[in-house]
Amino acid sequence: MHYEIKTEGKFKFVEEGEGEPLILLHGLFGALSNFMDLVEHFRKTHKVVVPLLPLWDLNILDTSVGGLAKYVHKFIETRNYQNIHLLGNSLGGHIALVYILKHQENVKSLILTGSSGLFENGMGETYPKRGDYEYIKKKTELTFYDPNIATKELVDEVFDIVNNRLKVIKIIALAKSAIRHNLGDELMDITVPTCLIWGQNDTITPPMVGEEFKNSSRIQNCTLLTNAATRP
């Protein structure tokens, strides 16, 4: 299934269906294909919106969780979305959290899947070996419960990213920003209904992270759902 990429000013996005807006925020190595099943399911009841986050296009000073949250805010303002349902995966969840802490009045519900914000393991203990295709393939497969989801197209995309010097610099900047921007006790200010979706075998943001979000009174009004899978 292919969707039209719409453009308004500097923003590129997918928008399908009608109803209250459901905005999907992808992660660092996320792609539109990660959300295809969600778009197809929810377009029947919601206006499903997937902004293409400018992970590689912002200047280096704005290449941060905060910078991307500002971008999302400007996008939502430009499109005049109201009463939104906000879903963020991985880094996208972190961006959603930073956004909602400043603009909670415009959010009707929050869904986090394997979100960073309290802890994140990244792609391992060391940065990926840039020229080693098999290493990148193995690391990409490890982010999924079913390694077959890591198609050759996806592995090729990740391999190209980590072998682009400018993108490598921006990945490191985003990773450091995510570590620095630990939200901790700020999360208790979130009062909108929140659903936490975590995989029991998630190695990037392990299940204990979802439990920490839920059980330490981090978010006041939330439900934690777990299943056997790790990532989409």
N, C-alpha and C positions, 0 to 999 in steps of 0.2 A: 504494500500500500504506500503510495507516494502522496505527499501533501504539498499544496502550494505554499511557497515561502513568500509571505507578504512583507512589504517594506513601507515604513512611515518614518521619514526623516532618517535618523541614524539607526533606527530599530529594525531588526528582522525577526519575524515570528511566524508561527503557524497558529491559525485560529479556525476551529471547526465546531459546528453545532450552535445551538441557541440555549439561553438560560443564564443562570448565575455563573460568573466566570470561575473556572477552575484553572489556576495557573500552575504549570509544572516547571520546576527549576532543576536542570540537569547538573551532574557533577563534573569533576575535573576532566575525566576522560569519557564523559557521557556523550551520547549522540541521540538524535531524534528517534532512531530505531528503537532505543530503550523504552520509549513511551508509546509505541504504536498500538499495543494492546489496550493501554489506558485510554488513548485518544478514541479508539474505536468503541470502547465500552461506554465512556462517559459523554461522548458527543451527542448521545441520544437524550440526555437530560440536562447537560450543561454546555456553556460556551467554553470549550477546552482551548487553552492558550499555552503555547510553548515558546517563550522568548529564546532566541539564540544568544546565549551570553557571550560577550566579547572577551573571552579569556585571553586571546592573543592580540587584541587590538587596542586595549587601553594603554596609556603611557605607564611606564614602570612604577611611578609614584602612586597611581590609582589601581595598580594590579594587586588587589587585596580583597579580603572578604568585605570590608567596609565599602570599598570602591564599587564592587559588584552590587552590593545592596543599594547604593545610591543609584546605580544604573537601573535596577529593577524598579525603584521608586519613581524615577523619571519616566520609565516606560508605562507604568500603571497610570501615572498622572496624564501622560500624553494620550493614552487610549481611553481615559476616563472610566476605568473599571471600578465598580462599586460592589460592596458586599462580596468580596472575593473569598474563594477557598484556595488556600496556598499549600502546594505539595512540593517538598524539596527532597532530593535524593543526594546523600553523601555531602559534598561541598555545597550543593544546591540547598540542602537542609540548613546548613550553617548560614547561608545567605538569607534564607527565609526567616531564620531566627533574628538576625540582626535587623532585617527590615521590620518585622512585627514588633520588636521592642520600641521602635520609634513611630510606628503607624498602625497600632493595634485597632484603632477605631474603624479601619477600612477592611478588616479581616473577619470573616464569619467563622472560619475553622482553619486549623493547621494540621497538616499531615507530614510527618517526618519518617523517612525510610533510610535506615543506616546512616543517620546524620552525624556529621562532625559538630564540634561545638564544645564538647567536654574532653574528648580523647579521639585521636585518629592514628592508625598505624601506618597509613600510606601504602606504598608498594613494597615495603620491606624495611630491613634495618639499614640498607645502603641504597644510594640512588641507582636506578637501573643501568646496566652496562650498555652503553648507547649503541655499539656496533654489533652486539650479539643478538641476532634475530631469535634464536631458540630460547635465550634467556627471557627476552621480552614476551615471547609466546607463552612460556611457562608462567611468568608472573601475571599475564593477562588472564590466563585460564584459572589461576588461583583465586581471582576475584569473583568467580561464579561457582555456584553449587554444581551446575552441569557445565563442565569445561567445553562442551560442544557449542555453547552459546558464544564462545570466543572464536568467531569465524575468522577466516583468513583476512577478510576485509577489515574487521575490527583490529586484528593484530597488526596489519599493515599500517592502519591509521595511527595506532599507538607508537609503532616503530618509527614512522615518519616524524611524529611529534618529538620524541626523545632524541632524534638525530638532527633537529633543527636548533641551532645554538640560541636564537632569540626565544623560542618557545621553552627551551630548557630553563633559561633565566627566569621566565615568567612562571613556570611550574614551581621552581624553588621559591620565588617570591610569594606565590599563593600558599604554598605549603607552610612557609614560615609565618605568614599572616594568620593562617588557621590555628597554628600552635599558640601564637601570641594572643589571638582574639578568643581566649577561653572565656565562656560566658558565665560559668559558675552560678553564683547567687542571683545574677540578673534574671535568670529564667523564671524565678518565682513571681516576677511582675506580669508574666503571661497568664491571662485569664480566659482566653477564648478556648472553646472545646478543641482538644488536641488528641490526635491518634498517632501513636508511635508504632511503626511496623519494623520488626527486626527479624533477621534470619538467625536461627540457633547455631549455624555453622559459619557465620560471618567472621572472616579473619581480618577485615579492614577496620570495622568498628564492631568489636565483639559484643555478644549479648549483654554482657555486664554494663555496657554503655547505655543500652536501652533501659536496663533496670535502674541505672543511676539517674537517668532522666526522670523515671517514673517514681522511684521509691524514696528519693531524698528530698521530697517536696520541692523539686526544682520547678515543675510546672504544675499549677494549681488544679487544673481540670483536664486530666489526660487519662488515656487508656493505652495499655501496652499489648500489642498482638505479636506473637512469635510463630515462626514456622520452621521447617527443616531446611529451607533454602538459605543461601547467603545473599546473593544479589539478584537483580532482575533476570 
